[in-house]
Amino acid sequence: MLERLYRMLIKEFIQVLRNPRMRAVLFVMPVVQVLVIGYAVSTDVRHVAMAVYDLDRTPATRDLLARFEGSGCFDIVRRIASEPEVQEVLDSGEAKAVLRLDRGFAEDLAGGRTAQAQLLLDGSDSNTASVVLTYASKISADFNRAVLAQRFSRTAGLRLEADPVTLVSRAWFNANLDSRNFFVPGVLAMLVAVLTIILSSMSIVREREIGTMEQIMVTPIGRLEFILGKTIPFAAIGFIDVALITLIAVFWFRVPLLGNPLILFLGTGLYLLSTLGVGLFISTVSSTQQQAMMTAFFFMLPAFMLSGFVYPIANMPRVVQVLTYLNPLRYYLVIIRGVYLKGLDLQVLWPQMLALAVLGSTMLILAAGRFRKTMV
C-alpha cells in the first residue's frame, strides 16, 4: 500500500509542479496577493479630505479648524467661498466631508449660548461616514471642554470641577486597533481556501478529461490510496503557502504572532482537511474542469461572506447563523486570529479544532464514497 501511495504522490507532484507557470501560481501569486491586499484592505480612516465653509472667520473658528486638521484624521483640501460649492465638492468626490460654520459662531460662544456647526458627509460610503462622524464628535467634544474651561476660569468665584466619571478605554488585544492585524490573518485563510479548493476540485475531473482515469481504474490503487494521493500534495502546498504568508505577515506587516506556531499549523492541517474534502467532493460530482471551477466559486463566495471575515456573524439573521456552523472558514478564522493576536492555546481553541476535524472527515468520506460510485 505504501509503495502504491508513494507512486501516486510522485505522479501528483510531477503533474502539479512540472509547469513553471503553475509553480508561479502556487507559490508566487499568494505572496503577491497578500502584499497587495494587506496594504489595500483596511478600515482605518485617516486623512479624510474635508472642505471648510467658514462664514464667521474668527479666532474661535480657526481654533476649531486647527483641531480638526491637527488630529491627523482630516486634511482640509479646500476653502469654500459660496453655497453652490458645497454640493460641488461632495458630488465630485473632492471632499468626503464639509464643515460649515455660520456667522455668529464666536459671538454665541462668548455669550454663553450654544454655537452651531454643521458637518455634511458623503454617505455613499457608509463605513467611512460613520467613522468620520465619530472622529468629528470627539474633536468637537474636546473643543467644548476647552471652551467651558475658559468660561469658568473667567467667572469670578467659580472653578471648573473635575468630571464625576472618567472612562478610560484600553483594547486588550490589538492595542492600537490596527485593522491590518485583523485582516491579514483573514487574508491568509482566504487565499489558502481558494488555492486548495480550486486545485482539488479539478483534480479528479482532470483525470477524466485527459483520459487517465481508465488507467487508474485498472491499477491496484484503492480508493483510500487514491484520495490520499490527491490530498497530500495539495496539503503540502497549502502548508508551504501558510508558512510564506506567515513570514510576510510577521516580518513585513509586523502582525504579532503571540501564540505557538505549532498550534497554528495544527489548525491549518485540520482546515486543509476540510477545504480539500470540499474540493474533492466537487470534483467527483463535476463532469468538466470548467464546471468544477464554477462550482468551487459558487461555494467560496458564500463561505467568505458567512465566515465573519468582514461581517460579524452575530449581526446575521438567526437562520444564517445556524448555516455558518457548516462553514470551515468560520472556525479557522477563530483559530488563526486567536493564535496571532491573543496567543490562545488548545485549551481554548479545541472546539474549533474538533469542528474542523469533523467537517473535514465528513467531506473526505463523502468524496471517497462518491468516487467509488463513479468507478462502477
C-alpha positions in Angstrom: 0.0 0.0 0.0 2.8 2.4 0.9 4.6 1.8 -2.3 1.4 2.4 -4.4 0.7 5.6 -2.4 4.3 6.8 -2.9 4.0 6.3 -6.6 0.7 8.1 -6.6 2.2 11.1 -4.7 5.1 11.3 -7.1 2.7 11.3 -10.1 0.6 14.1 -8.5 3.6 16.3 -7.6 5.0 15.9 -11.1 1.7 16.8 -12.7 1.2 19.8 -10.5 4.7 21.2 -10.4 6.0 20.4 -13.9 4.6 23.7 -15.4 6.7 26.8 -14.4 3.5 28.9 -14.7 1.7 26.6 -12.3 4.6 26.9 -9.8 4.3 30.7 -10.0 0.6 30.5 -9.4 1.1 28.2 -6.4 3.9 30.0 -4.6 4.4 33.5 -6.1 0.8 34.6 -6.6 -0.3 34.1 -2.9 2.7 36.2 -1.8 1.8 39.0 -4.2 -1.8 38.8 -3.3 -1.2 39.1 0.5 1.1 42.0 -0.1 -1.4 43.9 -2.2 -4.4 43.0 -0.1 -2.5 43.7 3.1 -1.9 47.3 2.0 -5.3 47.8 0.3 -7.8 46.3 2.8 -8.1 48.5 5.8 -11.0 50.0 7.7 -8.7 52.6 9.3 -9.8 56.1 8.2 -7.0 58.6 8.1 -6.5 61.9 6.3 -10.1 62.3 5.2 -10.4 65.1 2.6 -12.5 67.8 4.2 -13.7 71.2 2.8 -14.5 74.1 5.0 -17.2 76.7 4.6 -16.3 79.3 7.3 -18.7 82.2 7.3 -17.5 83.6 10.6 -13.7 83.7 10.1 -12.9 84.4 13.8 -10.2 83.1 16.1 -12.8 80.7 17.6 -13.5 79.0 14.2 -9.8 78.9 13.3 -9.2 77.2 16.7 -11.8 74.6 15.9 -10.4 74.0 12.3 -6.9 73.7 13.7 -8.1 70.9 16.0 -9.6 69.1 13.0 -6.5 69.4 10.9 -4.1 68.6 13.8 -5.9 65.4 14.7 -4.4 63.6 11.7 -7.8 62.3 10.7 -8.7 65.2 8.4 -7.0 67.1 5.6 -8.5 70.5 4.7 -8.4 70.4 0.9 -10.5 73.4 0.0 -11.9 76.6 1.5 -15.4 77.1 0.2 -16.5 80.6 -0.7 -20.1 80.1 -1.8 -23.1 77.8 -1.1 -23.1 76.1 -4.5 -19.5 74.9 -3.9 -20.7 72.7 -1.0 -22.7 70.4 -3.3 -20.0 70.6 -5.9 -17.2 69.2 -3.7 -19.4 66.4 -2.4 -20.7 65.5 -5.9 -17.2 65.4 -7.4 -15.7 63.4 -4.6 -13.1 66.1 -4.0 -14.1 66.0 -0.3 -15.7 63.4 1.9 -16.9 66.0 4.4 -17.8 69.6 4.5 -17.6 71.6 7.8 -19.9 74.6 7.8 -19.5 77.4 10.4 -22.2 80.1 10.2 -21.8 83.7 11.1 -22.1 84.5 14.8 -20.2 81.3 15.9 -17.7 83.1 18.1 -20.4 85.6 19.3 -22.6 82.7 20.5 -19.6 81.2 22.4 -18.7 84.5 24.0 -22.3 85.0 25.1 -22.7 81.6 26.7 -25.0 80.3 24.0 -24.7 77.1 22.0 -22.8 77.7 18.8 -23.9 75.7 15.8 -21.6 73.8 13.4 -22.8 71.6 10.6 -20.9 68.6 9.2 -22.0 67.4 5.8 -20.9 63.8 4.9 -20.7 61.8 1.8 -23.0 58.9 2.8 -22.3 56.8 -0.3 -19.6 55.1 1.8 -21.5 54.4 5.0 -18.5 52.9 6.8 -16.2 55.9 6.2 -19.1 58.3 7.0 -19.8 56.7 10.4 -16.1 56.7 11.3 -15.7 60.3 10.2 -18.7 61.2 12.3 -17.2 59.5 15.4 -13.9 61.4 14.9 -15.7 64.7 14.4 -17.8 64.2 17.5 -14.7 63.5 19.6 -12.9 66.6 18.3 -16.0 68.8 19.0 -16.3 67.4 22.5 -12.7 68.3 23.2 -13.3 71.8 21.9 -16.4 72.1 24.1 -14.4 71.1 27.2 -11.7 73.7 26.3 -14.4 76.4 25.9 -16.1 75.5 29.2 -12.7 75.6 31.0 -12.0 79.1 29.7 -15.5 80.2 30.5 -15.3 79.0 34.1 -11.8 80.4 34.6 -13.1 83.9 33.7 -16.0 83.7 36.1 -15.2 85.2 39.5 -15.7 82.8 42.4 -16.3 79.7 40.3 -13.9 77.0 39.3 -14.2 74.0 37.0 -14.8 70.8 38.9 -13.3 67.5 37.7 -15.7 65.2 35.8 -17.6 62.9 38.2 -16.8 59.9 36.0 -13.9 59.5 33.6 -13.9 56.5 31.2 -10.5 55.3 30.2 -10.6 52.6 27.5 -8.0 50.1 26.6 -8.0 47.4 23.9 -7.0 44.1 25.5 -5.9 42.6 22.2 -4.5 44.6 19.2 -3.9 47.6 21.5 -3.6 50.1 18.7 -6.8 48.8 16.9 -4.8 48.3 13.7 -7.2 46.8 11.1 -4.3 45.3 9.3 -3.7 43.0 12.3 -7.3 41.9 11.9 -7.4 41.5 8.1 -4.0 39.9 7.2 -4.7 36.7 9.1 -8.1 36.6 7.4 -6.5 37.0 4.0 -4.2 34.0 4.8 -7.3 31.9 5.4 -9.0 33.1 2.3 -6.0 32.5 0.0 -5.4 29.0 1.3 -9.1 28.2 0.8 -9.1 29.5 -2.8 -5.9 27.7 -3.7 -6.7 24.3 -2.2 -10.4 24.1 -3.2 -9.7 25.1 -6.8 -6.8 22.7 -7.2 -8.6 19.7 -5.6 -11.9 20.4 -7.3 -10.2 20.0 -10.7 -8.0 17.0 -9.8 -10.3 14.0 -10.4 -12.3 15.6 -13.2 -8.9 16.4 -14.9 -8.1 12.7 -14.9 -11.3 12.0 -16.8 -10.7 14.8 -19.4 -7.2 13.8 -20.2 -8.1 10.1 -20.4 -6.0 8.7 -17.5 -9.0 7.8 -15.2 -9.4 4.5 -17.0 -5.7 3.7 -16.5 -6.1 4.4 -12.8 -9.2 2.3 -12.5 -7.3 -0.8 -13.8 -4.4 -0.4 -11.4 -4.3 -1.9 -7.9 -4.7 1.6 -6.3 -7.5 1.6 -3.8 -10.0 4.3 -3.0 -8.1 5.4 0.2 -4.8 5.5 -1.6 -6.3 7.5 -4.5 -7.9 10.0 -2.1 -4.7 10.4 0.0 -2.7 10.7 -3.2 -4.9 13.6 -4.3 -5.0 15.4 -0.9 -1.4 15.1 0.4 0.3 17.1 -2.4 -2.2 19.9 -2.2 -2.0 19.8 1.6 1.8 20.2 1.4 1.4 23.1 -1.0 -1.1 24.7 1.4 1.4 24.4 4.3 4.2 26.0 2.3 1.9 28.9 1.4 0.8 29.3 5.0 4.5 29.4 6.1 5.3 32.0 3.4 2.3 34.2 4.2 3.1 33.9 8.0 6.6 35.2 7.4 5.3 38.1 5.4 2.6 38.9 8.0 5.1 38.8 10.9 8.2 40.4 9.4 6.7 42.7 6.7 3.4 43.8 8.1 4.5 43.4 11.7 1.4 41.5 12.6 2.1 40.0 16.1 2.3 36.2 16.4 1.7 35.8 20.1 0.7 32.1 20.1 2.5 28.9 19.4 3.2 28.4 15.6 2.7 24.6 16.1 -1.0 25.3 17.1 -1.3 27.4 14.0 -0.1 24.6 11.8 -2.2 22.1 13.6 -5.3 24.2 12.9 -4.1 24.7 9.3 -3.9 20.9 8.9 -7.5 20.4 10.0 -8.6 23.4 7.9 -6.9 21.8 4.8 -8.6 18.6 5.6 -11.9 20.4 5.2 -11.1 22.5 2.1 -9.5 19.6 0.3 -12.5 17.4 1.2 -14.9 20.1 -0.2 -12.7 20.4 -3.4 -12.6 16.6 -3.9 -16.3 16.2 -3.4 -16.9 19.0 -6.0 -14.5 17.2 -8.4 -16.4 13.9 -8.0 -19.8 15.5 -8.9 -18.4 17.6 -11.8 -18.1 16.5 -15.5 -15.6 19.0 -16.7 -12.9 21.2 -15.2 -14.9 24.3 -16.1 -17.9 23.0 -14.3 -15.7 22.2 -11.3 -14.2 25.6 -11.2 -17.6 27.3 -11.4 -19.0 25.1 -8.6 -15.9 25.9 -6.4 -16.5 29.7 -6.9 -20.2 29.3 -6.0 -19.2 27.6 -2.8 -16.4 30.0 -1.9 -18.3 33.3 -2.2 -21.0 32.5 0.4 -18.3 30.8 2.5 -16.3 34.0 2.7 -19.4 36.2 3.3 -20.7 34.0 6.1 -17.4 33.4 7.8 -17.1 36.5 9.9 -14.2 37.7 7.8 -15.8 41.1 7.2 -19.3 41.0 8.7 -19.8 39.8 12.3 -21.8 36.6 12.5 -23.7 37.9 15.5 -25.3 40.5 13.2 -26.7 38.0 10.7 -30.2 36.5 10.9 -30.6 33.5 13.1 -31.2 31.1 10.3 -28.0 32.3 8.6 -26.0 32.0 11.8 -27.0 28.3 12.0 -25.7 27.7 8.4 -22.3 29.2 9.4 -21.7 26.2 11.6 -21.2 24.2 8.3 -18.5 26.7 7.2 -14.9 25.6 7.9 -13.6 29.1 7.3 -15.6 30.3 10.3 -13.6 28.0 12.7 -10.3 28.6 11.1 -10.6 32.4 11.4 -11.2 32.0 15.1 -8.1 29.8 15.4 -5.8 31.9 13.3 -6.8 35.3 14.9 -6.7 33.7 18.3 -3.1 32.4 17.7 -1.9 35.6 16.1 -3.5 38.3 18.3 -4.4 36.6 21.5 -1.8 33.8 22.0 -4.5 31.2 22.6 -3.7 27.5 23.1 -5.5 24.2 22.6 -7.3 24.6 26.0 -9.3 27.4 24.4 -9.3 26.5 20.7 -10.2 22.8 20.9 -13.9 23.3 20.0 -12.8 24.9 16.7 -10.3 22.2 16.1 -12.8 19.5 16.8 -15.4 21.1 14.4 -12.8 21.3 11.6 -11.8 17.6 12.2 -15.5 16.6 12.0 -16.2 18.7 8.9 -13.0 17.6 7.1 -13.5 13.9 7.9 -17.1 14.0 6.7 -16.3 15.7 3.4 -13.4 13.2 2.7 -15.7 10.3 3.4 -18.4 11.8 1.1 -15.8 12.3 -1.6 -14.4 8.8 -1.2 -18.0 7.4 -1.4 -18.8 9.4 -4.4 -15.6 8.3 -6.1 -16.5 4.7 -5.6 -19.8 5.2 -7.4 -18.1 6.9 -10.4 -15.8 3.9 -10.8 -18.7 1.5 -11.3 
